[in-house]
Amino acid sequence: MTATLLPDRDAVNQTIRTELLCTFRPFWRNLTIIREAVIIAPVKKNSHPRRQDGDRRFVVAIIPTDNFAGRGELRGVSAVAASRGWDLEVIDTALFGSDVAPFRPILDKADGIVVRLNYGLLGDEFAALGIPTVGLDMKKDTPGPWAVVNNDTERLCATAAEELLATGRRAFAFVPMLRRHPWTTERGRSFLRNIRAAGREAFLYEPRTEWNWTEERESLATWLAGLPRPLGVFAGNDMLAKFTLGACRNAGLDVPRDVAILGADDDETLCLTSIPPLSSIQIDFEGAGRLAAETLSSLFGRKPPIRASVLLYGMRGVARRASTRAGEPDVDPRLSMGLDFIALHACDPLVGVADVAVAMGASRRQADRIFAATGRSIRTRLEETRLQRAGSLLRTTSMRQRDIAAECGFASDSYFSRLFRKRFGTAPGACRNSR
């Protein structure tokens, strides 16, 4: 029996604000967050007049913080803002929606704007401002002092098709958002095109509702049960992948034996708390935010009309987990149980080989023998998972190295550094500097 828990809005808001406070602590004096037309860190009246030579740039980021993509992009924007000494003000569209009219007095004072709105349309209200603007995952064809930074959909979907084709499935399907956002429509078309180009059957799920997830899950379960198996499903993002996993459970379909599920974003909170853990394409949202801010910087001083330029950001790789594992019939099922346990709990410093054996329902000796048949021991798998997580944090956050080591379950920073260098041939700091 599966229960769906709806988050308490006040609790979510507090969590978001806490995360932002932690993320921006090094340069908090330069950052203001706005939410629901209320300025959390108040801006003094006329404190940001139009820039004079030698003044600091005043940049406004209109980005939602209630989703994984928005928070990643905001980290990227804020990192560039800190390095360039900008005053950054964040208007959080998570709660008050995409109406920016109440903030016109603030926008009028801005030297530049980075914006990400829910429906992907860079509205004419920004054209009227005449301020350098960069849209994230949006569309805008009107000439003006702006640019657009979009995800490379074709590359993303080609990778998704390649990953699922490699699992040897008979047929493939795409599960979109209930509401037809432009990005989910484009991903669906591109994925199906790649699958059909490989000569395989491809199906598109057509949602029956726009908001009723409970009703839709039953509909999706019925639809999945009627498709050829084994089936490979690419879900538009990790939330949809988790939703699809629940529908498979309702339909009595085993994941990954009957259905392999691949998501996108690699939101580890969603992926690692699923059973089995979800495979996902790691979209480089922080890199997108950095690119948007750097592009904005290049627009300063240019005069309209300028043809709107479009830049693309890509991926960091693919996080392969149990939801796309081939599941060969001759493989001991206890191995899958052990791998799933490691994916979920490896970063707990108290978890060791004995804990993995218990999760497998095997003795320590049996567990060691089962893993040895794969060519890697339990201890090696634990270390690899911790190192992969650490590498992800190095590339996508500004956390201190010793904090990352502790977060990923290493006894000390020095031990982490030795293992990292041994595994990747370079120091952890080099990984961070190369992002």
N, C-alpha and C positions, 0 to 999 in steps of 0.2 A: 504494500500500500504506500503510495507516494503522496506527501503533503506539500502544497505550494504555500510558502510563507511570503506575505506581502510586507515589505519593510516599512517601519514607522518613519513618516516623512521627517519629523523633527530629529530623529536619531540619525537618519541619512544626512540631513543638513549639517548636523554637528560633526559627523564623521568627515564629510567633505571639507568643512572648514578646518578641522584639526589637521587633515592631510596637507591642506594648502599652507597652513601655518608652519608645519614641519618642513615642507618642501622649500618654502621661500625664506626660511629663517635667516640665512646668511645675508640677505639683502632686503629684509623686511621693511626697512625704512623707506625704500624706494617703491614699495608695492601697496596698492590699495585694492581691496576686493569689494565689488558691489553686488548685491543680491536683492531681488524683489524691490528695486527702487530705494533700497536702504543702504547707505554706505557704511560698511562695517568699520573701516578705518577712515574716519571722516576726512574729506578734502576741504581745505580752507577756501573760502570764496576768493576767486581770482588768483588761486595759488599756482595755476598753470597757464599763464598768458602765452600768446604765440611766441615762438622761439626767437630770441635775439642771438646774434653771433656770439659764440662762446657759451651760450646756455646749454643746459642738458636737454636732450630730446624728451618730449612727453609722448608716450605711445600708449594707446588703448587696445587691449586684447578683449574681443567679444567672443568668449568661448565657454561652452557648457562644461561643468565639472562633474556632472552626474554620470558620466560614462568613461570607459577606459580610454577611448580614442581622444576625447577632449582633454583628459588629465595628462596624457602623454604629450600631446601637442603643446599644452600650456607649459610643461616642463621645458620643452625645447625653446619656446619663445622666451621664457624667463631667463634661461641660461644665456642666450644672446644679449638680452636686455642688460643683464648683470655685467657681462664682459664689455659692453659698449657704454655703460654708465647711463642708460636711459632711466627715466622715471616711468614705471610700468603700472598702469591701472587696469584691473581686470573686471569686466562686466560679465557676470555669470548668468547666462541665459537658461540655466537648468530649471529655474523656478518661474521667472516672469515671462518666458517665451521669447520670440524673436522680434518683438516690437522695441525698437531702439529710440523711439520718439522721446520718451521721458529723459533720455540721457543726451539729448541734443546739446545742451549747454556744455557738457563735458567734452563731447566730440568736437565741438567748434574750437576748443582750445588745443586739440591734439595735433602733433606733427605727423602722426601716422597711425594707421589702424590695421590690426590683424583680426579677421572675423571668421567665425564658423557658425553658421546657422543651420537649424534642423533640416530644412527642406532644400538646401543646396542651391539657392538662388541669391545672387548678390544684387540686392534691390537698388532701385534708382535713388533711394534716399541717400545712399553713399555717393552717388554721382553728384548730387546737389551740394555735398560738402566740399568737393574739390580737394580732398585731402588724400595723399598717397595711401592706398589701401591694398592689402593682400587677402584674398579669400582662400580659406582652407577647405578642400573638398567641395568646391562650389563651381558655378558656371556664371560667366559674364562675358558678353560679346561687345558691349558698348565701349567705344574708345574712352579712355580716361586714365588717370594716374594710378593704375592698379595692375596687379598680376594675380594669377590663380595658381595655387599649389594643390595638385590632385594626386590621388593614388594611381599607380600604374595598374589599371584593372586588367589589361591584357596579360601582363606578366604574372599577376597574382593568380588569375584563373588558369593560365597555362601550367603553373606550378601545381595548383590544386588537381588538375586533370592528371598530370604526371604522377603525383603521389598516389592517387586512387587507382589509376591504371596499373601501377606497380603491385597492387595487392591482389591482382588476378580476378577481379570481380566480373560477373556476367553482364551486369547493367549498372547504370549510374543515374543519379538524380540530384536536383538542386532544390533546396528549401529556402524561400525568400522571407523577408519581413512580411507581416500581415498587411501593413500599409506600404504602398508601392513607392518607396523612396527611390530617387534616380539611381543611387549607388547599387541598391539591391537588384534592380532591373538590369543594369549593365553587367553585374557579376553573373547573373543567371544566364543571360544571352551568351556571354563570352565563354563560360564554363561548358554549356551545352554544345557550343560550336567546336570547342577543342575536343570534346568526347566524340562527337559525330565525325570529326575529321580523322579520328583514329579507327573509324569503322565500328563503333560500339553503340548500343542502345542508350539513349539519354531521355530523361523525363523531367518535367518541371511541375512542381506542386503549385496548384492554384488555390490560394487561401479563400475561404468562404466568408470570413468576417474581417473587420479591421481591428477590433480590440478584444474580442472574446477568446482569450487564450485557452480557457477550459474547453469550450466547444471545439475550438480549432485543433486541440490535441487529439480529441477523439476522431476528428475527420482525417488528420494526418496519419494516425495509427491505422485506420482502415485503408487509406491510400497506399501506405508502405507495405501492408500485408498483401496487397494485390500485385505488387511489382515482382519481376523475376529476381531470383536469389542465386548466389550471394550478390548483394547490392552494395554499391559505394555511394555515399551521400556527402555532398559538399553543402554545408550550411553557410548562409551569408555572413554570420559572425558566431562568436562563441556562445552568446545567449541563445541563438537559434539552434546551435549544435546541442546544447543542453536540453532544449525543448524537444528536439528530435529524439534524443536519447530516451526521454520520458515517454514519447509516443511509441517508440520501439518496445519499451517495457509493457505498455498497455496492450500492444499487439502480440505479445508473447514472442518477440523477435530477439534473438541473442546478439549482443554487440561484443566482439566484432565478427562472430562466426557467420551470422546471417546478414548483418548490416555493418559496414565500416563507416564511421562518421568522422569527417574532417571539418573543423571550424576555421575561423580567421580572427585575428587580433592577438591570440595567445594571452588572454586574460587569465592569469594563473589562479585567481580566486575562483573562477568558474571551472576551469579545466581540471585542476587538481582535486577539487571537491566532488567531482563527478565519479560515478562508478559504472564502468571503468573510466579512468582518467582520459580526457579528450585530447586527441592530436589537434594541432592548430598551426596555421601559418602565422609567423611572427611579423606583423606589419610594423614598420618603423615610424610610429607616430611621433616620437620625440624628434627623430630626424626631420619629419615633416614640419614640426614647429620651428626647428632651427632654420630650415630652408626658407620658411615663410618670413621669419624675422630678418634673415640676411637679405632676402629679396626686397623687403620693405626698406632696408637701409640703402639699397641701390636706387630706390625711387626718390629718395630725398633730393630736392633741388631740381628735379625734372618737371617740365611743364606739359600739361595736357594740350592737345589730344595725343595720347600714346596708345598704340594698339595693345590690347590686353594680351600679355604673354601668359603661357601655360607651362608650368614646370611639373615634373612628375617625381614622386618619391616612391620607394619600393619596400623591400622586405629585409629582415635580418636572417631569415632562414625558416625552417620548419621544425616545430617541436613534435617529435613522433612519440606517441604514447599508446596505451593499450587499445584505444577505440579503433585504430586502423591496423592492429596487429593481425597477421594472416591467420593465426589460429589453426595451424596444421593439426590433423587428427592424431598424429603420432607424438605430439608434444605433451609432456606431463602437465595436466591442468594446474598443478601446484606451482609450476613455474610462473604462469600468468598471475596467480594470486600473489606470489612473491614480488614480481615486477610492479604490480599495481600498488602494493604496500610501500615499496621503495619510492615510487613516484609521489606518493602522498606524504610520506613521513621521513624521507631521507634527511631533511634539514633540521630535524629534531636532534640536538646533540646527544640525547640519551638513547637514541635508537641505534642498535647494533645488530650484528649477525644473528644473535639469539632471538631477537624480536621478529626478524624476518622469518625465521624458521617457525616460530609460533603462529604467525599469520598464515603460513603455508599449510599448517596442520601437519608438520613433519618434525622429526628429530633434527638436531643440529647436523648430525652426520648425513642424514638423508637430504637435507636442504643443500648442504655443501656439494653433494654428489649431483643433484639436479642442476645446480648452477654451473658446476664444472663442465657439464656436457655442452654448455653454450660457449665455452672458451673463456668465460670471465667469472670470477668468484663473486660471492655476495658482497664482500668488502669492496672489491673493485667497482661493482655496480653502485654501491652507496657513494663512494668517492666521486665517481663520474657524474652522478646526479647532482651532488652538492656543487661540483665544479661548474656544471652547466648553469645551474641557478646563479652562482656567483658571477659567471661571465655575463649573464643577462643583466644583473644588477649593475655591474661595472659599465655596461654599454648604455643603459637606459636611465640611470639615476645619478644623483650627485652624492650618494652616501659615502662616508669615509670607508676606506678599505678595511680597517679593523672591525667596523660595524657590519660590513658585508660578510666578513669571515665568521663573525658570531651569528649573524642571521642565517647563514647556510650550514651551521652545525660544526664548524671547525674549532678545535680546542684553542688555537692561538693564531694570530695574524702571520707569524713566521712559518708555522706549519702549513697554513693555507698557501702562502707564497711559494714554498718549496714544491708542494703538490701541483700548483698551477703551472709553474715553470716546467716541471717534469712532464705534465700532460700536454701543454700547448707550446712549449719551447720558447716562451716569453714571459716577462714579468706581468703581474696583474695591471700595473700602471700603464704598460704599453697598450693593453687592450682598451683601457679607458681613453687614452690619448688618440687612438685611431678611429674613434667613432665619428 
